[in-house]
Amino acid sequence: MHKKTLKQALLNKRMLICICTGFSSGLPLYLLIQFVPAWLRSADIDLATIGLINLVLFPYTWKFLWSPVMDRFVVPFLGRRRGWMFITQLGLIALMATLSLYDPASEIKQIIAIVGAIAFFSASQDIVIDAYRRELLPDDELGAGNGFYAQAYRISSFIPGSLAMILAGFYPWSVAHLSIAAFMLVGLVTTLMINETSKQGEEPKTLRSAVIDPFTEFFARQGWQQAVLILLFMMAYKLGDSMATALETPFFLDMGFSTVEIGSVAKISKTIGATVGTILGGIIMIKLGINRSLWIFGCFQLVSILGYVLLSVVGYDHFVLALASGFEYFGVGLGSVALIAFMAKSTNRHFTATQFALFSSIASVPRTFVSAGTGFIIEAVGYTHFFVICFLCALPGMLMLIKIAPWHSKPSEPVVNSEDKMT
């Protein structure tokens, strides 16, 4: 088979689709976690209430529960993937625009209900976009495609987190809400212009098969021991950096940095580090393949935690703050690209949506649950020892690579085989 050049692997329509769908995936999430809290606080809503709104974001963690429905049923227009993408994006535009009609001071319950609906439609959009992207990209483009997707996902944060905030300073908040909703047209137009990836007849024939078969197929294909090891690896690979970054803002404050210094020095260095890590990781993966990238990127991800160890010892120092936070997020970017590509490679085309939703939910466990206990550890041992613990917690994921993705396996012959093996 003809081997693609680096230019052919990077400069093609598939990469542009990954960028547009990544932007569409990230926009609703950043609306919920950046813009809505600021909007509510401007109306003097108490912090406890604003904090509790995070509870309605549970669809992002539990989306695998209804992903079988999106795998099983084909809407009567646009196809299995594009049809669901169109429905979720249209719903998001309507819901995001509807927020502009409400006043936080007197209609907080209605706002919470709409926020919950946005989280559901957003998580559902992620399900189908993840499935579409896996079916769209050939194996040798998984790294680059997921890298571009992840970077566009982050770039979308500038709409609710920057542009809309500026608009809110000059116009009513309703104008800012409508401007964010308008940017969702990027995803909707993309959906109408792209081709369907799912072939007719590939969908599960019954809802029962859509719910049960994705799990039985995965365990049958891998063997139950290897399957369990893969699932544990997905949780463990980013455990260390998830813990290290869970309470980084309080950490920076305790080191003596002001909110202005954190928002400028740390924010800029983190953005640069994550951007370089994500894009560079996707490009490098084209040449190295997923297995070796998991090793190399994992090492960077592991060592980058030590930057926070250094900062905890040095304390108030702008250069060390920029170096530590930039290096940490460089490692986060590299590791994220490798893990997403690995998860995509582990799916079966017949059950892409359900299996990818399951894998991404499992991978989010450290961020959602394990990181919740980091404050207790810090109070018990202090920051320096805590980040050393984070470093040690990252080691099991690296050791699992011996079984999950041996260094010597060829990129064309990955240990995790995603070829269909239906009986």
Buried (B, 14 or more C-beta within 10 A) or exposed (E): EEEBEEEEBBEBEBBBBBBBBBBBBBBBBBBBBBBBBBBBBEEEBEEEEBEEBEEBBBBBBEBBBBBBBBBBBBBEEBBBBBBBBBBBBBBBBBBBBBBBEBEBEEEBEBBBEBBBBBBBBBBBBBBBBBBBBBBBBEBBBBBBBBBBBBBBBBBBBBBBBEBBBEBBEEEEBBEBBBBBBEBBEBBBEBBEEBEBBBEEEBBBEEEEBBBEBBBEBBBBBBEEEBBEBBBBBBBBBBBBBBBBBBBBBEBBBEBEBEEEBBEBBBEEBBBBBBBBBBBBBBBBBBEBBBBBBBBBBBBBBBBBBBBBBBBBEEEEBEEBBBBBBBBBBBBBBBBBBBBBBBBBBBBBBBBBBBBBBBBBBBBBBBBBEBBEEBEEBBEEEEBBBBBBBBBEBBBBBBEBBEEBBEEEBEBEEBBBEBEEEEE
